[in-house]
């Protein structure tokens, strides 16, 4: 089902239709990612990953305790970096 259409300019630019902007939650300055999936291209908003998403992608067979350890390590690192300033 088609949500909306865009026209490509001579410079290769497109406008993202209002319906799509609302659905993706994007506005000025937002970054969109383009992914190839077979014979289709999928567009999604970039940077919507939590630390848990990243951990699951890097360590798919680890336990929930491992995720907590990573979060604690990140917090400790950030505290240490802020203390230097």
N, C-alpha and C positions, 0 to 999 in steps of 0.2 A: 504494500500500500504506500503510495506516495504521500509524504507529508507536505512538501512544498518543492518549488523549483528555483534554481538560480541560473543566471546567465554569466558566462565567462567573458571577461573583458579582453581587449587586445593585449593587455599586459599580463594576462593569466590570472587575474583577480576575480573573486566572487564575493557576493554579499550573502551573509547567512540570514535566511528568512527569520522573521520574528518568532514564528512557531517553534523553529529549531533552537533559537537562542534561549527561549523560555524552557524548553525541554532539557537542554544541556546545562542551563544555569550559567550562561556566558554573557559577557558584556565587553566593553572596550578594554583592550589589554589582555584578554583571556587568550590562552594558547590551546589550539586544537591539535590533536594527533590524528594522523591518517594511517590506517592499517589495511594491508591487503589480506583478504580472506578468500582464497580461491579466485573466482572471477569477479569478486565484489571488492569495493573499498569502503571501509567503515570509518566514520569520523566520531571522535569522542573528545571530551574535555581532558586536557592533560593535567597531571599532578593531583589526582584524587586518590592517592594511595595512603593508607595508614601505615604505621610502623609494623602493625600486625600483618598487613597484606604483604609487605616487603619480606618480613621474616618467613611467612608461609611459602613465598616464592623461592627464597633461598634455601630453606630447610623444610621441605615438604613432609619429612618423616619424624620431625621432632615433637616433643611433648609441649603442653601448654606452659610448663615450668620454664622451658627454654626461652619462650617468648618473654616471660617476666624478667628473666636474667638479662636479655638484650635490652629491654626497656630501662632496667635499672642501670645498666652500663652506659646507655645513652644519656640518661639524666646525670650520672656522675661526671661524664665527660663535659657536658654543658656547664655544670656547676664549676668544674675546674677551669674551663675556658673563661668564664665570667669573672672568676676570682683573680685571674692574671691582670685584667684591665685596670 
